[in-house]
Amino acid sequence: MTRLAAKAGAALAASASTFVLSCTAAHAIGDDESQAPPSGGAGGASGGTLTASAATTRIKVTQESGGTGSSTRSLAPVDPNWEPPACWYEPVATPQQLKEAVDRLKKNPNGDLVPVTPSLSWGEELMVDHYEKGQDNTDSGFSYKNYNLGKDGMFWRGVINKNRENDAESYDCERTLFWQNANTLPDDDHAPTPDILAGYAYDKINVPQTEVDLKPATRSTVNLPTWAWLDKATFKEVKVRAELPDAGVWAETTAKPIALHLDAGTEDAETYPASGNCAINEDGSIGTPYAKGDADRIPPCGVRYLRATNGTPYQLKASITWQISWEGSGGAQGDLPDGTFETTQNMTVQEIQSVNR
């Protein structure tokens, strides 16, 4: 059962003292998308992030360098088993903000319930018992007196990656709304440590979508090589920063182009080098631009078609590999799986024994 379906069914019988499953309508984030309200304000009528959807996050994402322009694409990890984090914990309310949310419930028992986990919401009675009176009536093993007013810290709750909200692992952050002292992180595998933020930033990397330069560009000739190259100015490192200010942690994930792989689109072809892997040069370029008189030379990066097309062009595929590394707060650093993106270009091959190039 999805969270949304569970919410719809449980809401029919919900009262102020019961708990229901809460809706997880996605709240997108990104460089050009709306962010959660800052920790100092009350947010909107719903009470800010405390009563926002389970996919609302305070993580601030910025593109530090590279990847500019209107034509960009996200990376596909080389490792098919790697995925960005499905969920993590974040601070969502100060003691005063939590008290204000419960006060709203007291004034309007039929108003918004308070989500205490990504999938669980409580009404007035449970909230008052656990966070105001310090009573535990659910065998959860915790309670707080007077919302911890006067203490230095925040209440934390699980947040779901909106891109993985239907995955089973998104249910791994179900600790009930809990207290965390200022300048500390929860002792939990899903705490927002730099490596978690680095994986989150990976999922936000967009790299330039640029076609490989070819000579000849779209019409090749049987047994004559087609040169392929990328100018050094085409690709630059792309760096994305993910920061959770309320927790004092950050990570910068960097994608560096390291190789071009060519797939001719037919078995009746040879690639140069034979592996199809064209390494990046010291100056950042890939391959060598075609020059007049190079028609009969073997290119350091390219393809030679052995059979002409018959009405249907070959699909020449060019995949760029990006090496991924990260560094973060506290001197943390590491690597993540390489990423790739692929472009496809139509190649018509003619059967002419000589051609003026």
C-alpha positions as CSV (number, residue, x, y, z in Angstrom):
1,M,0.0,0.0,0.0
2,T,1.4,3.4,-0.9
3,R,1.6,6.2,1.7
4,L,-1.0,8.1,-0.2
5,A,-3.5,5.2,-0.3
6,A,-2.9,4.6,3.4
7,K,-3.6,8.2,4.2
8,A,-6.9,8.2,2.3
9,G,-8.2,5.1,4.1
10,A,-7.1,6.1,7.6
11,A,-8.4,9.6,7.4
12,L,-12.0,8.4,7.3
13,A,-11.7,7.3,10.9
14,A,-9.2,9.8,12.3
15,S,-9.9,11.8,15.4
16,A,-7.8,14.4,17.3
17,S,-6.3,11.6,19.6
18,T,-5.6,9.0,16.9
19,F,-2.7,8.7,14.4
20,V,-3.0,8.4,10.7
21,L,-0.7,7.9,7.8
22,S,0.3,11.1,6.2
23,C,0.4,12.1,2.5
24,T,3.8,12.4,0.9
25,A,3.1,14.7,-2.0
26,A,6.5,15.6,-3.5
27,H,8.0,18.9,-2.8
28,A,10.7,19.4,-5.4
29,I,14.0,21.0,-4.7
30,G,16.9,22.1,-6.8
31,D,18.7,25.1,-8.2
32,D,15.5,26.5,-9.8
33,E,12.9,24.9,-7.6
34,S,11.3,26.0,-4.3
35,Q,13.1,25.2,-1.1
36,A,11.7,24.6,2.4
37,P,11.3,27.7,4.6
38,P,14.2,28.6,6.8
39,S,14.4,27.4,10.3
40,G,13.8,30.7,11.9
41,G,10.3,31.4,10.5
42,A,6.9,29.9,11.1
43,G,6.4,29.1,7.4
44,G,3.0,29.3,5.9
45,A,-0.4,28.6,7.3
46,S,0.5,24.9,7.6
47,G,3.4,25.7,10.0
48,G,6.4,25.4,7.7
49,T,8.4,22.2,7.4
50,L,7.0,20.7,10.6
51,T,3.7,20.1,8.9
52,A,5.0,19.9,5.3
53,S,5.1,16.8,3.2
54,A,7.5,14.0,3.9
55,A,9.6,15.0,0.8
56,T,10.1,18.6,1.9
57,T,13.8,19.1,2.7
58,R,15.9,21.9,4.1
59,I,19.0,20.8,2.0
60,K,20.2,23.7,-0.1
61,V,21.6,22.6,-3.5
62,T,23.8,24.9,-5.5
63,Q,25.7,24.3,-8.7
64,E,29.2,25.7,-7.9
65,S,30.7,25.3,-11.4
66,G,30.2,23.8,-14.8
67,G,27.0,22.4,-16.3
68,T,25.7,25.8,-17.4
69,G,23.5,26.3,-20.4
70,S,20.0,25.3,-21.3
71,S,20.9,21.9,-22.6
72,T,22.0,19.7,-19.8
73,R,21.3,16.1,-18.7
74,S,21.6,14.2,-15.5
75,L,24.2,11.4,-15.1
76,A,23.4,7.7,-15.1
77,P,25.6,5.8,-12.6
78,V,27.8,3.1,-14.2
79,D,27.0,0.9,-11.3
80,P,23.4,-0.1,-11.8
81,N,23.1,-1.0,-8.1
82,W,24.0,2.4,-6.9
83,E,21.2,4.8,-5.9
84,P,21.1,8.1,-4.0
85,P,19.9,8.0,-0.4
86,A,16.2,7.1,-0.1
87,C,15.7,9.0,3.2
88,W,17.6,10.7,6.0
89,Y,16.9,12.7,9.2
90,E,16.7,16.5,9.3
91,P,15.9,19.1,12.0
92,V,12.3,20.3,11.3
93,A,11.3,22.4,14.3
94,T,12.5,24.4,17.3
95,P,10.8,23.9,20.6
96,Q,8.8,27.1,20.1
97,Q,7.7,25.9,16.6
98,L,6.6,22.6,17.9
99,K,4.6,24.2,20.7
100,E,3.0,26.6,18.2
101,A,1.9,23.6,16.0
102,V,0.3,21.9,19.0
103,D,-1.4,25.1,20.1
104,R,-3.0,25.3,16.6
105,L,-4.3,21.8,17.2
106,K,-5.8,22.8,20.5
107,K,-7.6,25.7,18.8
108,N,-8.7,23.6,15.9
109,P,-8.8,19.8,16.7
110,N,-9.9,19.2,13.1
111,G,-7.0,21.0,11.6
112,D,-3.7,19.7,10.3
113,L,-2.2,16.8,12.3
114,V,1.5,16.8,13.0
115,P,3.6,14.4,11.1
116,V,5.9,12.6,13.6
117,T,7.4,10.3,10.9
118,P,7.3,10.4,7.1
119,S,4.2,8.2,7.2
120,L,2.7,8.8,10.7
121,S,0.8,11.8,12.1
122,W,-0.5,12.5,15.5
123,G,-3.4,14.6,16.8
124,E,-3.7,16.8,19.9
125,E,-3.9,14.2,22.6
126,L,-0.7,12.3,21.7
127,M,1.2,15.4,20.9
128,V,0.3,17.0,24.3
129,D,1.1,13.8,26.2
130,H,4.5,13.2,24.6
131,Y,5.8,16.7,24.0
132,E,4.1,18.8,26.7
133,K,3.3,16.6,29.6
134,G,6.2,14.2,29.3
135,Q,3.9,11.1,29.2
136,D,4.4,8.1,27.0
137,N,1.1,6.3,26.2
138,T,2.3,4.4,23.2
139,D,5.2,2.3,24.6
140,S,7.5,4.3,22.3
141,G,10.0,4.8,25.2
142,F,10.3,8.6,24.9
143,S,8.7,11.8,26.0
144,Y,9.6,15.4,26.5
145,K,8.5,18.0,29.1
146,N,7.1,21.3,27.9
147,Y,8.5,20.9,24.3
148,N,12.1,21.3,25.6
149,L,11.6,25.0,25.7
150,G,14.7,26.8,26.7
151,K,17.0,24.0,25.5
152,D,19.5,24.4,22.6
153,G,18.6,22.1,19.8
154,M,15.8,21.1,17.5
155,F,13.3,18.3,16.9
156,W,14.3,16.0,14.0
157,R,12.2,13.8,11.7
158,G,12.8,11.6,8.6
159,V,12.7,13.1,5.1
160,I,12.1,11.1,2.0
161,N,14.0,11.6,-1.3
162,K,11.1,12.5,-3.7
163,N,12.8,10.5,-6.4
164,R,12.6,7.3,-4.3
165,E,9.4,7.9,-2.3
166,N,7.8,4.6,-3.5
167,D,10.9,2.5,-2.7
168,A,10.9,0.2,0.3
169,E,14.0,1.8,1.7
170,S,12.1,5.1,2.0
171,Y,10.5,3.6,5.1
172,D,13.9,3.3,6.9
173,C,13.6,6.7,8.5
174,E,10.6,6.2,10.8
175,R,11.9,7.3,14.1
176,T,9.2,9.4,15.8
177,L,9.9,13.1,16.0
178,F,12.9,13.2,18.3
179,W,15.1,15.8,20.0
180,Q,18.7,16.4,19.0
181,N,21.1,18.8,20.8
182,A,22.5,21.7,18.8
183,N,25.7,21.0,16.8
184,T,25.3,17.2,17.0
185,L,24.1,14.6,14.6
186,P,21.9,11.6,15.4
187,D,23.6,8.3,16.1
188,D,21.9,6.7,13.2
189,D,22.8,5.2,9.8
190,H,20.5,7.8,8.2
191,A,21.9,10.8,9.8
192,P,22.7,13.6,7.3
193,T,26.5,12.9,7.3
194,P,28.6,14.4,4.4
195,D,28.5,11.1,2.5
196,I,24.7,11.1,2.5
197,L,24.7,14.7,1.3
198,A,27.3,13.8,-1.4
199,G,25.0,11.0,-2.7
200,Y,22.1,13.5,-2.7
201,A,24.2,16.0,-4.6
202,Y,25.2,13.3,-7.2
203,D,21.5,13.0,-8.0
204,K,21.4,16.7,-8.8
205,I,24.4,16.9,-11.2
206,N,23.6,18.0,-14.7
207,V,26.3,17.9,-17.3
208,P,26.5,19.6,-20.8
209,Q,24.7,17.7,-23.5
210,T,27.1,18.2,-26.4
211,E,27.4,16.2,-29.6
212,V,30.8,14.8,-30.5
213,D,32.5,16.6,-33.4
214,L,32.8,14.3,-36.4
215,K,34.5,14.6,-39.8
216,P,32.7,13.8,-42.0
217,A,29.8,15.0,-39.9
218,T,26.8,12.9,-41.0
219,R,27.9,11.1,-44.2
220,S,30.8,8.7,-44.1
221,T,32.4,6.5,-46.8
222,V,33.0,2.8,-46.7
223,N,36.5,2.0,-45.6
224,L,37.5,5.6,-44.9
225,P,37.8,6.6,-41.2
226,T,35.4,9.1,-39.5
227,W,37.3,11.2,-37.0
228,A,35.7,12.0,-33.6
229,W,36.9,14.6,-31.0
230,L,35.8,16.9,-28.3
231,D,37.4,20.3,-27.8
232,K,39.0,21.0,-24.4
233,A,36.6,23.9,-23.9
234,T,33.6,21.6,-24.3
235,F,33.7,19.8,-21.0
236,K,34.7,21.2,-17.6
237,E,34.3,19.8,-14.1
238,V,30.8,20.1,-12.7
239,K,30.6,20.7,-9.0
240,V,27.3,20.6,-6.9
241,R,27.1,21.5,-3.3
242,A,24.5,20.1,-0.9
243,E,24.3,21.8,2.5
244,L,22.0,21.3,5.5
245,P,22.6,24.6,7.5
246,D,20.6,23.6,10.6
247,A,22.8,20.5,11.0
248,G,26.1,22.3,10.1
249,V,27.0,19.7,7.4
250,W,27.8,20.0,3.7
251,A,29.3,18.1,0.8
252,E,30.5,19.1,-2.7
253,T,30.3,16.4,-5.3
254,T,32.4,16.9,-8.4
255,A,32.0,15.2,-11.8
256,K,35.2,15.2,-14.0
257,P,35.1,14.0,-17.7
258,I,37.6,11.3,-18.2
259,A,36.7,9.3,-21.4
260,L,34.6,9.0,-24.5
261,H,33.3,5.6,-25.7
262,L,32.2,5.1,-29.3
263,D,29.7,2.5,-30.5
264,A,29.4,2.4,-34.2
265,G,25.9,1.1,-34.2
266,T,26.7,-1.9,-36.4
267,E,29.0,-4.9,-36.3
268,D,30.2,-3.9,-39.8
269,A,32.6,-1.3,-38.4
270,E,35.9,-0.8,-36.6
271,T,36.5,1.7,-33.8
272,Y,39.7,3.5,-33.0
273,P,41.0,2.5,-30.6
274,A,39.6,-1.0,-30.9
275,S,38.0,-0.8,-27.5
276,G,36.1,2.3,-28.5
277,N,37.4,4.0,-25.4
278,C,39.0,7.4,-26.3
279,A,41.0,8.7,-23.3
280,I,41.0,12.4,-22.3
281,N,44.2,14.2,-23.3
282,E,46.3,16.2,-20.9
283,D,44.8,19.5,-22.1
284,G,41.3,18.2,-21.4
285,S,40.4,17.5,-25.0
286,I,39.4,14.0,-26.4
287,G,40.7,12.8,-29.7
288,T,42.3,15.0,-32.3
289,P,40.4,17.4,-34.7
290,Y,40.4,16.4,-38.3
291,A,42.8,18.4,-40.5
292,K,43.0,18.6,-44.3
293,G,44.9,15.7,-45.6
294,D,44.0,13.3,-42.8
295,A,41.4,11.4,-44.8
296,D,43.5,8.2,-45.1
297,R,45.1,8.4,-41.7
298,I,44.0,6.4,-38.7
299,P,42.4,8.7,-36.2
300,P,43.3,8.4,-32.5
301,C,39.5,8.4,-31.8
302,G,37.0,7.5,-34.5
303,V,35.3,4.8,-36.5
304,R,35.6,3.1,-39.9
305,Y,32.4,1.7,-41.5
306,L,32.8,-1.4,-43.6
307,R,29.4,-1.5,-45.2
308,A,27.2,1.2,-46.6
309,T,23.8,2.0,-45.2
310,N,20.8,1.0,-47.1
311,G,18.2,3.7,-46.5
312,T,18.5,3.5,-42.7
313,P,21.4,5.4,-41.0
314,Y,23.6,3.8,-38.5
315,Q,23.2,5.0,-34.9
316,L,26.6,6.2,-33.7
317,K,26.5,6.3,-29.9
318,A,28.9,8.4,-28.0
319,S,29.1,8.0,-24.2
320,I,31.0,10.4,-21.9
321,T,32.3,9.0,-18.7
322,W,32.5,11.3,-15.7
323,Q,34.5,10.5,-12.6
324,I,32.7,11.3,-9.4
325,S,34.4,12.4,-6.2
326,W,33.3,14.4,-3.1
327,E,34.6,16.3,-0.1
328,G,32.6,17.6,2.8
329,S,32.5,19.1,6.3
330,G,35.0,17.8,8.8
331,G,37.5,16.9,6.2
332,A,35.4,14.0,4.9
333,Q,36.0,12.8,1.3
334,G,35.4,9.9,-1.0
335,D,34.5,8.6,-4.4
336,L,31.1,7.6,-5.9
337,P,30.5,5.4,-9.0
338,D,31.4,7.0,-12.4
339,G,28.5,8.5,-14.3
340,T,27.8,8.5,-18.0
341,F,25.5,10.1,-20.5
342,E,25.0,9.0,-24.1
343,T,24.2,10.9,-27.3
344,T,23.2,9.3,-30.6
345,Q,23.9,10.6,-34.0
346,N,22.7,9.4,-37.4
347,M,25.5,8.2,-39.7
348,T,24.8,7.6,-43.4
349,V,27.6,5.6,-45.1
350,Q,28.1,5.8,-48.8
351,E,30.0,3.3,-51.0
352,I,32.4,5.4,-53.0
353,Q,35.9,4.4,-53.7
354,S,37.4,7.9,-53.6
355,V,36.1,11.1,-52.2
356,N,37.5,14.7,-52.0
357,R,37.7,15.5,-48.3
